[in-house]
Amino acid sequence: MYTKNKFIKYLSSSSITIILLVIAVSLQNCVNLDENPTKSQLAPGQFSSLEDFNLGVTGVYGKLRTAAQWTTFNVFGWAGDDITTHKALNKAPFREYDQMNVAGDNPRSLSNWKDVYSMIRAVNAVIESAQGLEVADKDGYNTLLGESHFLRGTLFLHMSRIHGRIPLPLSSTPDFDIKLATQIEVYEQIEADLLLAESLLPVIYPDVLPGAPRPNKGSAEAMLSRLYMNWAGFPVKDNSKYTDAANISKKVIDNHAAHGFELLSDLNDLWEVENRFNEESVWTIAYNNPAGLGNRKYGILGYPSDVQGGWNEVFAEVRFFEDFPEGPRKEATYRTDLDWKNFKDQVQPIFTKVVGPIGDLPSQWSTDRNDFYMRYAEVLLNYAEASGRAGTNSTDAWEALNKIRRRAAGNPFNTPDPSVDITSGDLAELAFTERKWEFAGEFLRYNDLVRMEKVAEALSDEARTPLDTNIPIANPVLGSLSSDNYYAPIPQIEIELNPNLGN
């Protein structure tokens, strides 16, 4: 167990100092992919130049890449009805989420907590060190400041989707008695950060690859749409936020070309390594394996041990796979070429989104695959669903839904198709269901179940039992499916260090 002194020492070394070992621009900038990591180290204190400011920001990306390369970063995704893990082996921390039975000493929860709050403290240090910096390039300064607030707001949102109420440190100075914010306070702080980011970021970030590996104004607006969808749902249930979600999503849609956002024509292309920078991502966490900065949650992690020597970590739920509508989207989501029913280790389907298309990531455990933290498809479906729940079923909202449906059927998404398009019915529920299939295997489904209070409906034994009665549920639910068990507990060691976090 940490003592108070050890905890202070830990904070001093990892949070007050901004000096983040990273190959800084290698991940975000298309100009220099081989920067010397020693050049991305800065002494703590006031920045003296825009270059210092940039190095501070890119240093945060180094910490982000280190944390996000593991499935631990998305550990809450296992609670969804689309994903499961191995029934035994060393996957107990993931199984706890899978079975809605997360303990306070879950090591993945603790690891993610430390990683993300280390990033938040680093961003705070960057923001503080940039105060009062006088530079000729005001646009460059504003871009970096907006990017810093985007990162902090997005990280707060990420943690809130896991734990609900969280602390909101806004300074690099450690506060050992910080309290949990209310859920509304959490959302208001995220909103403030993202609105400031929106006001400061450029329409498109200069000199970066497609997919916004460094965010632009549209990235901030897209993340706001995600925030408002959560705010409108459980636990706050402020229905007025559906209007905000619809409005901000529409803003992104109306300016998507200027921001460099668009759907890919073929879903199969989205998951190929060669397309790791693509226009569908509205914010990308980027990797560069040849430089030793690989992504370690794809490829081999998604196979059972009897296929490619897999590591048995990420599998598809059988019932979800059975219910998934047939067609090109299902083929792009799962490796249907594999005879999963005859796997000897664990009888579960395999996600193309995890192991890669045929021949793309055959057995690698560290890859160039980027993480599409948020896709343009989500913006379209946020607009459709939020419009429906706000009671504004516009033609544009139906069109946003139909673009996703057309591509799912293998058709051009911009061309109306009477055999696929729908223009009547409950737009909100139709869009919600469309999300279920569109984002399967992307660690997003559980959050949708939480915000709409559909956890019990989706995770009941009846809902998860395979139609093929010869196949059991891999990890039956052990914990409660009621709303008081929706969020993961804050790591117990953090509560012991600061009892205020146990409120």
C-alpha positions as CSV (number, residue, x, y, z in Angstrom):
1,M,0.0,0.0,0.0
2,Y,1.2,3.5,-0.7
3,T,2.0,5.7,2.2
4,K,1.1,9.4,2.1
5,N,4.8,10.3,1.5
6,K,5.1,7.8,-1.3
7,F,2.0,9.2,-2.9
8,I,3.5,12.7,-2.7
9,K,6.7,11.5,-4.3
10,Y,4.8,9.8,-7.0
11,L,2.8,13.0,-7.8
12,S,5.9,15.1,-7.8
13,S,7.7,13.0,-10.4
14,S,4.9,12.3,-12.7
15,S,2.6,15.3,-12.5
16,I,4.3,18.6,-11.6
17,T,7.0,18.0,-14.2
18,I,5.8,18.4,-17.8
19,I,8.5,16.6,-19.2
20,L,7.1,13.8,-21.0
21,L,9.3,11.4,-22.7
22,V,7.9,11.0,-26.2
23,I,8.8,11.0,-29.8
24,A,6.7,14.1,-30.0
25,V,5.7,15.1,-33.5
26,S,6.3,11.6,-34.9
27,L,2.7,10.6,-34.2
28,Q,0.9,13.8,-35.2
29,N,2.9,15.6,-37.8
30,C,3.4,14.4,-41.4
31,V,6.7,16.3,-41.7
32,N,8.9,14.7,-39.0
33,L,8.4,11.1,-38.0
34,D,11.8,10.5,-36.3
35,E,12.2,13.3,-33.8
36,N,14.8,12.7,-31.1
37,P,12.8,12.0,-27.9
38,T,15.3,14.0,-25.8
39,K,14.2,17.1,-27.6
40,S,10.7,16.6,-26.2
41,Q,11.9,17.2,-22.6
42,L,11.2,20.5,-21.0
43,A,12.1,21.8,-17.5
44,P,9.1,22.8,-15.4
45,G,8.1,26.4,-15.3
46,Q,7.2,29.1,-17.7
47,F,7.4,28.4,-21.4
48,S,9.8,30.8,-23.2
49,S,8.7,30.1,-26.8
50,L,6.0,28.6,-28.9
51,E,8.3,25.7,-29.6
52,D,8.4,25.0,-25.9
53,F,4.6,25.1,-25.8
54,N,4.3,22.7,-28.7
55,L,6.7,20.3,-27.1
56,G,4.7,20.4,-23.9
57,V,1.5,19.6,-25.7
58,T,3.0,16.8,-27.8
59,G,4.5,15.4,-24.6
60,V,0.9,14.8,-23.4
61,Y,0.3,12.8,-26.6
62,G,3.3,10.6,-25.6
63,K,1.6,9.8,-22.3
64,L,-1.7,9.2,-24.1
65,R,-0.2,6.8,-26.5
66,T,1.5,4.9,-23.7
67,A,-1.8,4.5,-21.9
68,A,-4.1,4.0,-24.9
69,Q,-1.9,1.3,-26.5
70,W,-3.4,-1.3,-24.0
71,T,-7.0,-2.5,-23.8
72,T,-6.9,-1.2,-20.2
73,F,-7.7,2.3,-21.5
74,N,-11.1,1.0,-22.7
75,V,-11.6,-1.6,-19.9
76,F,-15.2,-0.5,-19.3
77,G,-16.1,-1.6,-22.8
78,W,-16.2,-5.3,-21.7
79,A,-19.5,-4.5,-19.9
80,G,-21.3,-4.2,-23.2
81,D,-23.3,-7.0,-24.8
82,D,-21.1,-6.9,-27.9
83,I,-17.7,-7.8,-26.3
84,T,-16.5,-10.6,-24.0
85,T,-13.2,-12.0,-22.8
86,H,-11.8,-15.4,-22.0
87,K,-13.6,-17.4,-19.3
88,A,-10.4,-18.1,-17.4
89,L,-6.6,-17.5,-17.7
90,N,-5.3,-14.1,-16.6
91,K,-8.3,-12.1,-17.8
92,A,-10.0,-11.7,-14.4
93,P,-9.8,-7.8,-14.4
94,F,-11.6,-7.8,-17.8
95,R,-14.1,-10.5,-16.6
96,E,-15.1,-8.3,-13.7
97,Y,-16.3,-5.7,-16.1
98,D,-17.8,-8.4,-18.4
99,Q,-19.7,-9.8,-15.4
100,M,-20.7,-6.4,-13.9
101,N,-18.8,-7.3,-10.8
102,V,-16.0,-4.8,-10.6
103,A,-14.0,-4.8,-7.4
104,G,-12.4,-1.8,-5.9
105,D,-8.9,-3.4,-6.2
106,N,-9.3,-4.1,-10.0
107,P,-5.8,-3.6,-11.3
108,R,-6.9,-2.4,-14.7
109,S,-9.1,0.3,-13.1
110,L,-6.2,1.5,-11.0
111,S,-3.7,1.5,-13.9
112,N,-6.1,3.5,-16.1
113,W,-6.9,5.9,-13.3
114,K,-3.2,6.6,-12.7
115,D,-2.5,6.9,-16.4
116,V,-5.4,9.3,-17.2
117,Y,-4.9,11.5,-14.2
118,S,-1.2,11.7,-14.9
119,M,-2.2,13.1,-18.4
120,I,-4.7,15.5,-16.8
121,R,-2.1,16.9,-14.4
122,A,0.4,17.2,-17.3
123,V,-2.1,19.2,-19.3
124,N,-2.7,21.4,-16.3
125,A,1.0,22.0,-16.1
126,V,1.2,22.9,-19.8
127,I,-1.7,25.3,-19.5
128,E,-0.1,27.0,-16.5
129,S,3.3,27.2,-18.2
130,A,1.8,28.9,-21.3
131,Q,0.2,31.7,-19.3
132,G,1.7,35.0,-20.1
133,L,3.8,33.7,-23.0
134,E,4.2,36.5,-25.5
135,V,4.7,35.3,-29.1
136,A,4.2,36.9,-32.5
137,D,2.2,33.9,-33.8
138,K,-1.1,34.4,-31.9
139,D,-2.9,31.9,-34.0
140,G,-0.2,29.3,-33.2
141,Y,-0.6,30.1,-29.5
142,N,-4.4,29.8,-29.6
143,T,-4.2,26.5,-31.4
144,L,-2.0,25.0,-28.8
145,L,-4.1,26.4,-25.9
146,G,-7.3,25.1,-27.6
147,E,-5.6,21.7,-28.1
148,S,-4.7,21.6,-24.4
149,H,-8.3,22.2,-23.3
150,F,-9.5,19.7,-25.8
151,L,-7.3,17.1,-24.3
152,R,-8.3,17.9,-20.8
153,G,-12.0,17.9,-21.6
154,T,-11.8,14.7,-23.5
155,L,-9.9,13.0,-20.7
156,F,-12.4,14.1,-18.1
157,L,-15.2,12.8,-20.3
158,H,-13.4,9.5,-20.8
159,M,-13.1,9.0,-17.0
160,S,-16.7,10.1,-16.4
161,R,-18.0,7.5,-18.8
162,I,-16.2,4.8,-16.6
163,H,-16.7,6.1,-13.1
164,G,-19.5,8.7,-13.2
165,R,-18.6,11.2,-10.6
166,I,-14.9,12.0,-10.6
167,P,-12.5,14.6,-9.2
168,L,-11.7,17.6,-11.4
169,P,-8.1,18.7,-10.7
170,L,-7.5,22.0,-12.6
171,S,-4.0,22.7,-11.3
172,S,-0.7,20.9,-11.5
173,T,-0.3,21.4,-7.8
174,P,-1.4,18.2,-6.0
175,D,-4.6,18.5,-3.9
176,F,-4.6,15.5,-1.6
177,D,-8.0,16.4,-0.3
178,I,-9.8,17.0,-3.6
179,K,-13.5,16.0,-3.5
180,L,-15.6,14.2,-6.1
181,A,-17.5,16.7,-8.2
182,T,-21.2,16.3,-8.8
183,Q,-22.1,14.8,-12.1
184,I,-23.4,18.2,-13.3
185,E,-20.2,19.8,-12.3
186,V,-18.2,17.2,-14.2
187,Y,-20.3,17.8,-17.3
188,E,-20.0,21.6,-16.9
189,Q,-16.2,21.5,-16.7
190,I,-16.0,19.2,-19.8
191,E,-18.3,21.6,-21.6
192,A,-16.2,24.6,-20.6
193,D,-13.0,23.0,-21.8
194,L,-14.4,21.8,-25.1
195,L,-16.2,25.1,-25.8
196,L,-12.9,27.0,-25.2
197,A,-11.2,24.5,-27.5
198,E,-13.8,25.0,-30.2
199,S,-13.3,28.8,-30.0
200,L,-9.5,28.5,-30.2
201,L,-8.8,25.6,-32.6
202,P,-8.5,26.2,-36.3
203,V,-10.9,24.8,-38.9
204,I,-8.3,22.3,-39.7
205,Y,-5.0,21.7,-37.9
206,P,-2.1,22.8,-40.2
207,D,0.4,20.2,-41.6
208,V,-1.2,17.0,-40.2
209,L,-2.4,13.8,-41.8
210,P,-6.1,13.1,-42.3
211,G,-8.1,11.9,-39.4
212,A,-7.3,14.8,-37.0
213,P,-4.5,13.2,-35.1
214,R,-4.3,16.7,-33.7
215,P,-7.8,18.1,-33.2
216,N,-9.5,20.9,-35.1
217,K,-12.5,22.9,-34.4
218,G,-14.8,20.2,-35.7
219,S,-13.1,17.6,-33.4
220,A,-14.1,19.7,-30.4
221,E,-17.6,20.1,-31.7
222,A,-17.9,16.4,-32.3
223,M,-16.7,15.6,-28.7
224,L,-19.3,18.1,-27.4
225,S,-21.9,16.1,-29.2
226,R,-20.8,13.0,-27.3
227,L,-20.9,15.0,-24.1
228,Y,-24.4,16.3,-24.6
229,M,-25.7,12.8,-25.5
230,N,-24.4,11.6,-22.1
231,W,-25.7,14.7,-20.3
232,A,-29.2,14.1,-21.7
233,G,-29.2,10.5,-20.6
234,F,-28.6,8.7,-17.2
235,P,-27.8,9.9,-14.6
236,V,-28.6,13.6,-15.1
237,K,-31.3,13.1,-17.8
238,D,-31.4,16.7,-18.9
239,N,-33.5,16.4,-22.0
240,S,-32.6,19.9,-23.2
241,K,-29.2,18.6,-24.0
242,Y,-30.6,16.6,-26.9
243,T,-31.2,19.9,-28.6
244,D,-27.6,20.9,-27.9
245,A,-26.3,17.6,-29.2
246,A,-28.4,17.9,-32.4
247,N,-27.2,21.5,-33.0
248,I,-23.5,20.9,-32.4
249,S,-23.6,17.7,-34.5
250,K,-25.3,19.6,-37.3
251,K,-22.6,22.2,-37.1
252,V,-19.9,19.5,-37.7
253,I,-21.9,17.9,-40.5
254,D,-22.5,21.3,-42.3
255,N,-18.7,21.9,-42.2
256,H,-17.4,18.4,-42.5
257,A,-15.4,18.9,-45.7
258,A,-13.6,22.0,-44.3
259,H,-12.6,19.9,-41.2
260,G,-11.5,17.0,-43.4
261,F,-14.2,14.6,-42.2
262,E,-16.1,12.1,-44.4
263,L,-17.4,8.6,-44.3
264,L,-15.2,6.0,-46.0
265,S,-17.1,4.4,-48.9
266,D,-16.2,0.9,-47.8
267,L,-16.1,-0.2,-44.1
268,N,-13.5,-2.8,-44.9
269,D,-11.1,0.0,-45.7
270,L,-11.5,1.5,-42.3
271,W,-9.7,-1.3,-40.4
272,E,-6.8,-1.8,-42.8
273,V,-3.4,-0.6,-41.5
274,E,-2.7,1.3,-44.7
275,N,-5.7,3.4,-44.0
276,R,-4.7,4.2,-40.4
277,F,-5.0,7.9,-41.2
278,N,-8.4,8.5,-42.8
279,E,-11.1,11.1,-43.0
280,E,-13.7,9.2,-41.1
281,S,-11.8,9.7,-37.8
282,V,-12.7,13.0,-36.2
283,W,-9.9,12.4,-33.6
284,T,-7.2,9.8,-33.9
285,I,-4.7,8.4,-31.4
286,A,-1.8,7.7,-33.6
287,Y,1.0,5.1,-33.5
288,N,4.3,4.5,-35.3
289,N,5.5,0.9,-34.7
290,P,8.7,1.2,-36.7
291,A,9.7,3.9,-34.2
292,G,8.9,1.6,-31.3
293,L,5.5,3.3,-30.6
294,G,3.2,0.5,-31.5
295,N,-0.4,-0.2,-30.6
296,R,-0.7,-3.3,-28.5
297,K,-4.4,-4.0,-28.4
298,Y,-5.0,-5.3,-31.9
299,G,-3.9,-8.3,-33.9
300,I,-3.0,-11.3,-31.7
301,L,-5.1,-10.1,-28.7
302,G,-8.3,-10.9,-30.6
303,Y,-7.5,-14.6,-31.4
304,P,-7.9,-17.7,-29.2
305,S,-4.7,-19.6,-28.5
306,D,-5.4,-22.2,-31.1
307,V,-5.5,-19.6,-33.9
308,Q,-2.4,-17.6,-34.6
309,G,-1.2,-18.3,-31.0
310,G,-3.8,-15.7,-29.8
311,W,-3.8,-14.1,-26.4
312,N,-7.5,-14.7,-25.7
313,E,-8.3,-11.1,-24.7
314,V,-11.1,-9.7,-26.9
315,F,-13.9,-11.8,-28.3
316,A,-17.3,-11.1,-29.8
317,E,-20.4,-12.1,-27.8
318,V,-22.1,-15.0,-29.6
319,R,-25.7,-13.8,-29.2
320,F,-24.8,-10.3,-30.5
321,F,-23.1,-11.9,-33.5
322,E,-26.2,-14.1,-34.1
323,D,-28.5,-11.1,-34.0
324,F,-26.3,-8.9,-36.1
325,P,-28.1,-8.1,-39.5
326,E,-26.5,-10.0,-42.4
327,G,-24.8,-7.9,-45.0
328,P,-21.5,-6.1,-45.9
329,R,-21.3,-4.4,-42.5
330,K,-21.4,-7.7,-40.6
331,E,-18.7,-9.0,-43.0
332,A,-16.6,-6.0,-42.2
333,T,-17.1,-6.3,-38.5
334,Y,-16.4,-10.0,-38.0
335,R,-13.9,-12.4,-39.5
336,T,-16.6,-14.7,-40.8
337,D,-13.9,-16.6,-42.8
338,L,-12.9,-18.2,-39.5
339,D,-14.7,-21.3,-38.3
340,W,-15.2,-20.0,-34.8
341,K,-17.6,-22.7,-33.7
342,N,-14.7,-25.2,-34.0
343,F,-12.2,-23.2,-31.9
344,K,-10.9,-25.5,-29.2
345,D,-10.0,-22.8,-26.7
346,Q,-13.1,-20.6,-26.5
347,V,-16.0,-20.8,-28.9
348,Q,-16.5,-17.1,-29.8
349,P,-16.6,-15.1,-33.0
350,I,-13.6,-12.8,-33.9
351,F,-13.7,-9.1,-34.5
352,T,-12.2,-7.8,-37.8
353,K,-11.9,-4.5,-35.9
354,V,-9.5,-6.2,-33.5
355,V,-7.5,-8.8,-35.5
356,G,-7.6,-6.9,-38.8
357,P,-9.0,-7.9,-42.2
358,I,-7.7,-11.1,-43.8
359,G,-3.9,-10.9,-44.1
360,D,-3.7,-7.5,-42.5
361,L,-2.6,-8.2,-38.9
362,P,-2.0,-12.0,-39.0
363,S,-0.3,-12.5,-35.7
364,Q,1.2,-9.2,-34.6
365,W,0.8,-7.9,-31.0
366,S,2.4,-4.4,-31.6
367,T,1.1,-2.7,-34.7
368,D,0.7,0.6,-36.7
369,R,-3.0,0.5,-36.2
370,N,-4.3,3.9,-35.0
371,D,-7.2,4.3,-32.6
372,F,-10.2,6.1,-34.1
373,Y,-11.3,7.6,-30.8
374,M,-14.3,9.1,-32.4
375,R,-15.6,8.5,-36.0
376,Y,-17.6,10.8,-38.2
377,A,-20.3,8.0,-38.2
378,E,-20.9,8.8,-34.6
379,V,-21.5,12.5,-35.3
380,L,-24.1,11.5,-37.9
381,L,-25.9,9.1,-35.6
382,N,-25.7,11.6,-32.7
383,Y,-27.5,14.0,-34.9
384,A,-30.1,11.6,-35.9
385,E,-30.8,10.2,-32.4
386,A,-30.6,13.6,-30.7
387,S,-33.0,15.2,-33.3
388,G,-35.4,12.4,-32.7
389,R,-35.3,12.7,-28.9
390,A,-35.6,16.5,-29.2
391,G,-38.7,16.1,-31.4
392,T,-37.1,17.7,-34.5
393,N,-37.3,14.9,-37.1
394,S,-35.9,16.9,-39.9
395,T,-35.1,15.6,-43.4
396,D,-31.4,16.2,-42.7
397,A,-31.6,14.0,-39.6
398,W,-33.2,11.1,-41.5
399,E,-30.5,11.6,-44.2
400,A,-27.8,11.3,-41.5
401,L,-29.2,8.0,-40.4
402,N,-29.7,6.8,-44.0
403,K,-26.1,7.5,-44.9
404,I,-25.0,4.9,-42.3
405,R,-27.7,2.4,-43.4
406,R,-26.7,2.7,-47.1
407,R,-23.0,2.1,-46.4
408,A,-23.9,-0.9,-44.1
409,A,-25.8,-2.4,-47.1
410,G,-22.7,-1.9,-49.3
411,N,-24.2,1.0,-51.3
412,P,-22.9,4.5,-52.0
413,F,-23.8,6.5,-48.8
414,N,-24.6,9.7,-50.6
415,T,-27.1,8.2,-53.1
416,P,-30.7,7.8,-52.0
417,D,-31.8,4.1,-52.1
418,P,-35.5,3.3,-51.5
419,S,-34.6,-0.3,-50.7
420,V,-32.6,0.9,-47.7
421,D,-33.7,4.4,-46.7
422,I,-36.3,5.0,-44.0
423,T,-38.2,8.2,-43.4
424,S,-40.8,7.3,-40.8
425,G,-41.0,5.7,-37.4
426,D,-39.2,6.4,-34.2
427,L,-36.1,8.2,-35.5
428,A,-34.4,8.2,-32.1
429,E,-34.8,4.5,-31.5
430,L,-33.9,3.6,-35.0
431,A,-30.7,5.6,-34.7
432,F,-29.9,4.1,-31.3
433,T,-30.3,0.6,-32.8
434,E,-28.1,1.6,-35.7
435,R,-25.4,2.6,-33.3
436,K,-25.5,-0.9,-31.8
437,W,-24.4,-2.5,-35.1
438,E,-22.2,0.3,-36.4
439,F,-19.9,0.5,-33.4
440,A,-19.9,-3.2,-32.4
441,G,-16.5,-4.1,-31.0
442,E,-15.3,-0.5,-30.6
443,F,-15.8,-0.3,-26.8
444,L,-18.7,2.2,-27.1
445,R,-21.8,0.0,-26.7
446,Y,-21.8,-0.1,-22.9
447,N,-21.9,3.7,-22.6
448,D,-25.0,3.7,-24.8
449,L,-26.7,1.1,-22.6
450,V,-25.9,3.2,-19.5
451,R,-27.2,6.6,-20.8
452,M,-30.4,5.0,-22.0
453,E,-30.8,2.8,-18.9
454,K,-30.9,-0.4,-21.0
455,V,-28.2,-2.4,-19.1
456,A,-30.6,-4.9,-17.6
457,E,-32.4,-5.4,-20.9
458,A,-29.2,-6.0,-22.8
459,L,-27.3,-8.0,-20.3
460,S,-29.9,-10.4,-18.9
461,D,-29.2,-14.1,-19.4
462,E,-32.2,-14.2,-21.8
463,A,-30.7,-11.5,-24.0
464,R,-27.2,-13.0,-24.0
465,T,-27.9,-16.7,-24.3
466,P,-26.9,-17.9,-27.7
467,L,-29.6,-19.1,-30.1
468,D,-27.3,-22.1,-30.7
469,T,-28.1,-23.8,-27.4
470,N,-24.8,-25.8,-27.6
471,I,-22.9,-22.7,-26.8
472,P,-22.9,-21.3,-23.3
473,I,-22.5,-17.6,-22.3
474,A,-18.8,-17.2,-21.8
475,N,-19.0,-15.0,-18.7
476,P,-22.4,-14.8,-17.1
477,V,-23.3,-11.7,-15.2
478,L,-22.5,-12.0,-11.4
479,G,-23.2,-8.4,-10.3
480,S,-26.3,-6.2,-10.2
481,L,-27.8,-4.9,-13.4
482,S,-29.5,-2.0,-11.6
483,S,-28.4,1.6,-12.1
484,D,-26.5,1.8,-8.9
485,N,-24.0,-0.6,-10.4
486,Y,-23.6,1.1,-13.8
487,Y,-20.3,2.8,-13.0
488,A,-17.0,1.2,-11.9
489,P,-15.9,2.0,-8.4
490,I,-13.0,4.4,-7.9
491,P,-9.9,2.4,-7.1
492,Q,-9.8,1.6,-3.4
493,I,-6.2,2.6,-3.0
494,E,-7.2,6.1,-4.1
495,I,-9.9,6.3,-1.6
496,E,-7.6,5.1,1.2
497,L,-5.2,7.9,0.2
498,N,-8.0,10.5,0.0
499,P,-11.3,9.4,1.7
500,N,-13.1,12.3,-0.1
501,L,-13.1,10.1,-3.2
502,G,-15.3,7.6,-1.5
503,N,-18.3,9.9,-1.1
